[in-house]
């Protein structure tokens, strides 16, 4: 279970949900469940180098600035 934030819109999601994030939309996914949250993302065209993994939002934000 989680909460998805797309711009100013918030919505809940759960297992096997798909969320479309339009290009340029600020977004975040927050785990509110009791187990680990696993996200699968598909970009087209690719936006990150192959093998990129961010374990936290803070890490992703720092890499974005670099």
C-alpha positions in Angstrom: 0.0 0.0 0.0 1.1 3.5 -0.7 0.4 7.1 -1.5 1.3 8.6 -4.8 1.8 12.3 -5.1 1.6 13.8 -8.6 2.0 17.5 -8.5 -0.7 18.6 -6.0 -2.8 15.5 -6.4 -2.5 12.6 -3.9 -4.0 9.2 -4.3 -3.7 5.8 -2.6 -2.5 2.7 -4.5 -2.0 -1.0 -3.6 -0.5 -4.1 -5.1 -0.7 -4.5 -8.9 -1.7 -0.8 -9.5 -0.2 1.2 -12.3 0.3 4.9 -12.1 1.0 7.1 -15.1 3.3 10.1 -14.4 3.1 12.6 -17.2 6.4 14.1 -18.4 7.7 16.9 -16.2 5.3 16.1 -13.3 6.9 16.3 -9.9 6.1 13.0 -8.2 6.7 10.9 -5.1 5.6 7.4 -3.9 5.3 6.8 -0.2 5.0 3.3 1.4 2.2 3.2 4.0 2.1 -0.6 4.2 3.7 -3.1 6.6 6.0 -4.7 4.0 8.6 -3.2 1.6 7.4 -1.3 -1.3 8.7 -2.4 -4.7 8.3 0.0 -7.7 8.9 -0.8 -11.3 9.4 2.2 -13.6 9.4 2.5 -17.3 10.8 5.7 -19.0 10.6 6.5 -22.6 13.1 7.8 -23.7 15.4 6.7 -20.8 16.0 9.5 -18.3 18.7 7.8 -16.1 21.9 5.9 -17.0 21.5 2.1 -17.0 21.7 0.6 -13.5 20.6 3.7 -11.7 19.1 2.9 -8.2 18.1 5.4 -5.6 17.5 3.9 -2.1 16.0 7.1 -0.7 14.4 10.3 -2.0 17.2 12.3 -0.4 19.8 10.3 -2.4 17.8 10.8 -5.7 17.5 14.6 -5.0 21.3 14.9 -4.4 22.1 12.9 -7.6 19.7 15.1 -9.5 21.6 18.3 -8.4 25.0 16.7 -9.3 
